[in-house]
Amino acid sequence: MPESASPEVVVQRQLDAYNNKDLEAWLSTYAPDAKQFELGGKLLAAGRAEIRARTASRFTEPNLHAALLARHIVGNVVIDHEDVTRTFPEGPGHIELVCVYVVEKGLIQSASFSFGPVVLHR
């Protein structure tokens, strides 16, 4: 990804790759040493290998889709509010997320997530 890509462009590429279920394209938006956190600091994954391991199975879910509800950009920080449809162990449903991405040199350096409750589709 070009270092000159704006933070918004980088995060949109990440969202598009997610919705296209293209794991490699999605991972390529993250820096090799990127970290994912729960908002508040709990580390979820460090580095592309751990990020891949944490998320690869979700890319096989038939109904995977993240709908962007709102986006705010402040410098190199992009804050997305998303409604994500997934297949959870309990069945299909959705979950609202707030995602805070820090982008430097054209790559996501860190991503922090605040997860809403899982709502199963009945």
N, C-alpha and C positions, 0 to 999 in steps of 0.2 A: 504494500500500500504506500503511495507516495507520502513522504514526510510533510508535504505541503497541503495534504487533504485536511479540510476543516473538521473540527470535532463533530459537527452535525453530520457531515458526509460519512465519516467513519462509522458513527453509530447507526446511521440509516443503512449502510452496507451490511452491518452486523444484523440488523432487524430483517432486512431482505433475505439474507442467507439463512437465517433462522426459519423464516416462513417458507423458503424454498427447500428446507430440510437438507441443506448443503453444509454438512459438518466441517469440511475442509475450508470452504470459503468463510464460514462463521469463525472458525478458529484463527484464520489468517488476519482477522481484524484485531486480535489480541496480541500484545507483546509477548515474546517467548517467556518472560518472567512475570507476566501479569498475575494479579491476585483477584479472587472473588471473595466477597464478605457478605455476611448479614449486616444490614444497616445497624450500626452500633459497635461493630468491630469483630464479631466472631468470624474467623477465617474459614471459608468453605473449600477453597482450592488455591494452590499456588503453582504457577507455571502451566504451560499449555497441556502437558501430559495429564496433570491432575484435573484441569478444566475439562479435557476430553473425557476422562474416566467418569467425571461427575455428570456429564450431560449427554454422552453418545447415545444411550438407549432412548432418550426422549426424541431423537431425530427419526426413530422408526415408528413413532406413534402416528396412526393414520389421520388423526384430527388435529395435530399440532398446528397452532396458529396464534401469533401474538398481534392483537389489535392495539395500535397506538391511540390512546385517548387524549394525551397532551404531551407536549415537549417544551422544555425550557432550556435555554443555553446561557451560561454565564462564563465567559472566557473559554477555558478548555474543559469545562464541566458541562455534561449534558444530562438532564434529568428527564426521564421518560416515565409516564404513567401508562401502564399497559393492562389489558385484560387478555389473559393467556388461556386458550382452550387446550386441554391435555387429556390424556388417558391416564388416570391415576390408578393405583392398585385396587381402589374401591369401585372404579368405573370412570366413564367420561364426565368431565366437568370443566370448570374454569376457576381461575384464581387471579385476583388483581395484584399487581406488583408496582412498586416504585423502584426504578433502577437509576442509580447515580453512577455515571461513567466519567472517569478522568482520562482524557486523551492527550497524549504527548507524542510528538514526532510521527503523527499519522497512525498511531496504534492505541488501543485501549490498554492503559496501564493498570487500572483497577476498576472493578465494578462492585457496587454495594446494592443489596436488594432488601426491600421491606416487603414481606409477603402477607397478603390478606388471607382470609380463610378460604379453604377449598369449598366450592359450591358444586355439588354433584348434579348432573342433569338427570332428571327423572322422566 
